[in-house]
Amino acid sequence: MIDKNKCIACGSCVSVCPVNAIEFEADGKPQIIKEKCIKCGSCVAICPTQAITINDDKESKKLT
């Protein structure tokens, strides 16, 4: 999940995703495509504002 209030739309997450599971929406902010996401954590690690969390099926956790 991407916290749109924290996101600065830098595009780092989009460029680092190995499966192209993040795309920009019409509002200019990125959105994770859940069906494509492999939960590798690359986007979490590169996000300069810590706006991304990986949602597990049972819980939400931040990867650092």
C-alpha positions as CSV (number, residue, x, y, z in Angstrom):
1,M,0.0,0.0,0.0
2,I,1.2,3.5,-0.8
3,D,0.4,6.3,1.6
4,K,-0.5,9.1,-0.9
5,N,0.0,11.7,1.8
6,K,3.6,10.7,2.3
7,C,4.3,9.9,-1.4
8,I,6.2,12.6,-3.3
9,A,5.7,10.8,-6.7
10,C,9.5,10.6,-7.3
11,G,9.0,7.3,-9.3
12,S,11.8,5.4,-7.5
13,C,9.4,2.6,-6.7
14,V,8.2,2.3,-10.2
15,S,11.8,2.1,-11.6
16,V,12.9,-0.5,-9.1
17,C,10.0,-3.0,-9.2
18,P,11.2,-6.2,-10.9
19,V,7.8,-7.2,-12.1
20,N,6.3,-3.8,-13.1
21,A,3.7,-4.0,-10.4
22,I,3.7,-0.2,-9.8
23,E,2.1,2.2,-12.2
24,F,1.3,5.9,-12.1
25,E,-2.3,6.8,-11.7
26,A,-4.1,9.8,-13.2
27,D,-3.4,11.8,-10.1
28,G,0.4,11.4,-10.7
29,K,0.9,9.1,-7.8
30,P,2.0,5.5,-8.0
31,Q,-0.3,2.6,-7.3
32,I,0.7,-1.0,-6.6
33,I,-1.1,-3.6,-8.7
34,K,-1.7,-6.3,-6.1
35,E,-2.1,-9.2,-8.6
36,K,1.4,-8.5,-10.0
37,C,3.2,-7.7,-6.7
38,I,5.6,-10.4,-5.4
39,K,6.2,-8.6,-2.1
40,C,10.0,-8.5,-2.6
41,G,10.3,-5.2,-0.7
42,S,12.4,-3.3,-3.3
43,C,9.9,-0.5,-3.4
44,V,9.8,-0.2,0.4
45,A,13.6,-0.1,0.6
46,I,14.0,2.7,-2.0
47,C,11.1,4.9,-1.0
48,P,12.7,8.2,0.4
49,T,9.6,9.0,2.5
50,Q,8.7,5.6,3.8
51,A,5.3,5.8,2.1
52,I,5.1,2.1,1.1
53,T,4.0,-0.8,3.2
54,I,3.8,-4.4,2.2
55,N,0.4,-5.9,3.0
56,D,0.7,-9.5,4.1
57,D,-2.5,-11.6,3.9
58,K,-2.9,-11.4,7.6
59,E,-1.1,-8.3,8.7
60,S,0.4,-5.1,7.4
61,K,4.1,-4.6,8.0
62,K,6.9,-2.2,7.1
63,L,10.0,-3.7,5.6
64,T,13.3,-1.9,6.4
